[in-house]
């Protein structure tokens, strides 16, 4: 099987150039200006379109095993490839949670043949699994996930000595959810006294406050500096936290940070219309915070952009404040929402590709993915910047069947998605019933 992509504008490693790409046996074998005469099983004329590496989403919750009523690896990964996401890192807060090396390997075995995109899984930290974390060897997983704020089950790590031990002994990158639980609980108690259980949804960013995020990020970054730990802070939501991060090249950073698409799109003003459907942790905050995050992404202070895709059923997203689950399904329309920032000239397309692909590959040490390079796996998307798309219920592939972007018209669309050298999405439909995703390999 070979594919020749011609006449497109290749966005890769900080440049845009008119290049053709030849793919054979799943990998890119040649990139050049005049490859039209090369023989190929299939030719894609990409005239008028942007060609770029597929997004690598470093934070999703695809809900398997154990929470399959919300989503599963097959359904959510198919939605992801339609959204231009060709690889993903799945989180450990499933049932049973992925908090041992045995559970991690079982999850990898279970995922084989069930994912439309390439996959990796985090090993989760708890207050009592430090021995498992110490046995983790190089290349097995994308990283160690620590929930430093209120979480479900036993996934919250709130013992300071355990945190010290994890940061001191981690042999791979540590990724953190940073929110300070005592601050959150105090805010909840305050508003319970005023409203009972019927707290207005608009108070979610006041409860999951700037201060709660700041205190936890301060603790995480201080621990990383103390122990020399490679730290990646997930889903930043406040302008205040930006002081912990620099604009140096990612190769020179010990501490990096991610922002998610919905925190670049919504603000606290959207709670009035969308209510619990945009409730997530950490919370969507002010317009000022959102605009500061966009600027920080543009200038390289924020390194990576992701989704934190976390589906819940419609039933789980309705009810009073404490009844509504936190989390949003996002993978199908996250990348086109980011392309709107490009359309608005708040972000360059080169910078978006860097943050959605190149920087993820660099930070996590992904082997042969994240760039359009000869010899690399052909995980490629074609983007039409002149063709709009609308998020409507009838198009959704999420098992939960709803989207926070419901009814929104985006100004760009994903035209084609290629995973491991095979076309998996084109002409507005998934083109194969095969699940072609492979286990992602890491060099660290």
N, C-alpha and C positions, 0 to 999 in steps of 0.2 A: 504494500500500500504506500503510495506517494502522493503528496499534495504540493502543488505549486501555487503560491499566492503572488499575484502580480498587480502592479499599478497602484499600490496603496502607499500611504504615508506612515512610515515606521517610527513609532515613538519608543525610544529605548536609550537608556543611559545618558539622559540629558539632552538628546538631540531629536530632531524630526527630519527624516530624509526619505526620499523616494527610493525604495528598495524592494526587491523581490525576495521571497523566501521559499526555499525548497525543503520539503520534509520527507524523510524516508524512515520507515521502521520506527516511527514514534518520535524521532529526534530531528532537530534542525541540522541539515547537512551543508547548506550553503545560504549565505545572505549576500546579495549583490544587486547591481543596478540593471543588469540585462540578462535575466535568466529565462526569458520567455521561450527560448528554443529548447530548454531542458525537457526531456520526456517525463510525464507524470500521469498517475492514474486519474487525478482530478485537478482541475485548474479553477482557482477562485479569482475572479476579477474584482479587486478591491478598490477600483477607481472611486475617488471621492470619500474614502473611508480611512480611519486611523487603525493601524495595526499595532498591538501592544501585548506585553505579557499579561496573562490572566491575573486577576487579583488573588493574592494569598491572604486569606482571612485568618488572623491569628487568634480569634476568639469567637467560637460558636458554642451553642448548646443544642445539639441535635437530638438529645433526650433518650438515646439508647445506651445501655439497657435500662428497662424498668419504668420508663415514663412514656411509653409508646403511644399513649392516648393523645399526647401533645404533638409528637413528631417522631420521625425515625431517620436513620442514616440515609435510607433510600429516598424518601420524600423530600427531605430538606436539602440533600446534596443535589437532587435534580432541580429544585428551585434555585440553588446557588449557581449552577452552570448556565441557567437561563439569565441570571443576573451578572454573568461575566466573572464569577468566582470559580477558579479551576482547582484550588487547593484550600484546605481548611484545617485548623487545629481545634479539636473538640475538648470541652471542659470535663472535669472529673465528678461533678455533682449530679451523678446519676444513681440508679439503684440496682445493685449495690454500688457505692461510690468507688471510684478508681483510686484507691489509697494504698494499694500494695502492688508489688511487682507482678505477682500472680494475676491480680485483677487487670493490670495494664496489658499483660500479654494476652489474656483471655479476650479483652476488648479488641485488640488487633486481630486476633483470629476470627472473632465474630464479624468484624467489619469487612473482611476479605470477600470480594464479589458483591458487596452491598452498597458501594459508594460510587456515585457518578463522577465525583472529583477526587483528587488525591487527598490523603488523610494522615493526620497525626493526632496523638492524644496526650494530654498532660497527666502527670502523676500528681495527685492532690495531697496536700499537707494537712495533718490533724494535730491535735495536742499530744497524741501518743503514737505516732508512726515514724519517729525520727530514725529508727534503725532501718526501716525500709528505704527512706530517702538517702541514707548513707551508703546503701548498697547499689544505688542507681549508677550505671556505667555510661560512658560516653556513647552518644549516637542512638540511644534507645528511644528517647522521647524529646518532644519540643521543649519541655521545661517542667519545673515544679510550680504548682499553683497554690498560692496562699490566699485564703479569704481572711482579710484582716478586719472586716466589718461584719455586721450581723448577717448570718447565713443560715441555711437550713441544715438539719441533721447535725452531724459532728464535724462539719467542714470548717467551722469557725476556729481560727487559731488565736486565742486570747491570752495565752500564757506567755509572759515576757521572756522567761528563760527558754521556752521552746523556740520562740522566734529567734533569740540569740543563737541557739544551736543550729537552726536551719540555715540562717544566713552565714554562720561560721563554716558549716560543713558542706554546703551545697556544691556539687560537682558540675552542675549545669546552671543555666539561667533560671532565676527565680522571677515569677510574674505575680503581681499582687493586685487584689481588689482592696482599695484603700478607703475605708470609712471607719470612723471611731464609734464603736458601739455604745459606750456610756453617753456620749453626746446625743446620739440618736434616741436612746431610751429616755433620756431626760426631756428631750423635745416631745416625744410621744406622750409622756406623762403630762406635760404641760397642756397640750391640746386636748387630751382626754378629759381633763378637768373642765375645759371650756365647752367641748362639743360632745363628750361621750365617745362612742365608737363611730359616730357619723362626722368624722373630720372632713372638711372640704378637700377635694383632691388637689386644689391649687396650693395647699400647704405642704405638699410632698417635698418640694425643694427647700422648704423652711425646716422641715423635720430632718431630712437627709441633707443637712446644711453645708454651706461652704466651710464652716469651722470643722464639721465632722470629717470632711474630705481632707482638709489641710492638716489637721493633727495626725491623721493616719499616714498621709504621704510624707510628712516630716519624719515620722518614726521609721518608715520603710527606707527612705533615702539615708537617714543617719546610720541605720544598721548596715546598709550596703557599703557606705563609706568606711565604717569602722572595720568591717571584715573583708573588704575588697570584693564583695559579691557582685556578680553581673545581675543587675536588676532591671526589670521592664515593668513599669507601672501601667496598668490597664485603665481604659476608659476615663480619661481626665475630663472633668466637667467645670472647673472653675479657673478664672483668670489668676486668682491668687496663687494657685499651685504652680503656675508657670515659672516661678522664681527658682524652683528646684532643678530646672532643666536648661541645657545650653544649646547653642546653634552650631556647635562644632560638628564636623563630619561624623557620621554614625560609627565609622571604624574607630574613632578616637574616644568613644563614649563608654564609660562603665555603666552609667544609668541612662536608660532610654524611656520613652513614654509613647503611649498610644491614645488616639481619640477615635470615637465611634461616629458613624454617619449620622445617627439621629441627634447627637449632641451638637452637630454642625448644622442641623436643619431646623429643629424645633426650638422653642424657648418657652418660658413660663406662661406666656400669653396664650399658648395653644392648649393649656389645660381646660380653659373655658369651653372650647369646642370638642376636644377629644378626650378629656377626662381621664379615666382609668386606662384607656387604650394607649396612653403614652406614659403610664407609670412604669418606671424602671429604676434600678439601683446600679450606680448612683443616679440621682435624679437629674432630669433636664432642668436647667437653671435659667438665669436671666439672659436677655438679649445681649447685654454687655459681655457676659461670660462667653456666649456663643460666638460673638464677633471676635473676641480675643483668641479663642481657640482656632478659628479660621485663619487669623493672621499668623498665629504661632505655627500652624501647619504649613502655611505658605513660606515662612522664613526658615523652616527646618528646626525650630525649637521642639516641635512635636514631630516624632520620627515616623510613626506608623499610623495608618488609618484602618479601621476594622468595623465589624458590625455588632458584636455581642448578640447575635441572633438567638432569641430565647422565646420560643412559641409557648403559648398557653391557650387552652380552649376558650371559646366565647363565654362559657359559664364561669370560668376562672377569672375572667377579666371584667366581670360585672358584680355589683354589690357595693357595700360600704367600703370606706378607706382600707380597713384592715382585712377585708375579705378579698380585695382585688390583688391578684398575683402581680409581681413585678417582673417585667420582661416583654420584649417586642420581637415579632418575626420580621426580619429585615433583608435577608440575603438576596431576594429576587429583585429588589429595587434600590438597594443601598448604593451601588456603583453609579447608576444613572443619577441619583440624587447628588452625588459628588461631582458628576459632570456638569450639573447646573452651576456649581461654583466656578468651574472653568468657563462656562458660557457667560457668567457675570464678571469675569476677569478678576475674581478674587483669588484664583489659584491657576497656575499654568498646568497644561496637560502633562508636561514633563515632570513637574513636581508631584502631581497626582500619581503617575506611574511609579515614581521613586518611592512614595509612601505606601502604595498599595501592593507593590511587588518587590522592587529592588531592596528596599531597607529591611523588609521582613526576611528575605533570603540571607542578607548579610548578618542581621542581628542573631538569627537562630542557627546560622551555619547550614542552611539547606543546600544539599548537593544537587547541582545541575538543574535548578529551577529558579524562576524569578527574573530571568533576563532573556532577551532574544539574542542568543549566541550560538554559533556553530558547535554542535556536539551536545547541546542542552536539550532536555525534553521539550517537545513542542506543545506547551500550554499557552495558547494564544487566543486573544479575542479581537474581533473586528468591530469597531464602533462607528456608528453613523451620527455625526454631530448635527446633521441637518434634518434628521427624522425624529419626530417626537414619539413618546409612548405614554400610555395612561395606565395607572394602577387601578384595575377593576377586579371585582371578586371572581368573575368568570375566568380570569387568566391566572389566578393564583395556584401555585403548586404546593403551598404549605399544607400540611395535614390539618392544622388548626383552622384554615379557611378564612382568615382575615388579615388585614394589613394596616399599620398605622398611617401609611401613605394613601389610604383609600380615596380614590377619585382625583388624586393629584396628577397633573400632566407635566411630564418631564420633557426637556427639550432635546434630548439625545436618546439613542437606544442601542442596545447590544444587537449587532447584526448576526454575528457568527461566533461560536465558541468551539475551540479545538482543545481536547484533552489527550495528552500522550499521543499526539499525532493523528487523532481521529476526530472528524467533525461530529460533535454531539448535539449542537444546536444551530439551526439555520432556518431561514424563511419562516420565522415565528413559531417554530416547533422543534421539539426534541427529535433528533433524527435516528436515534438508536434505542433499543430496549436493553442494551448491555450496560453493565456497571463497570466502567473502565478505569476507575480510580485505583491508584497504587499507593502503597505505604511510602510516605516521604522519608528520605534518608537524610541524616544530619552528620556533620563533621565534628560536632562538639557535644 
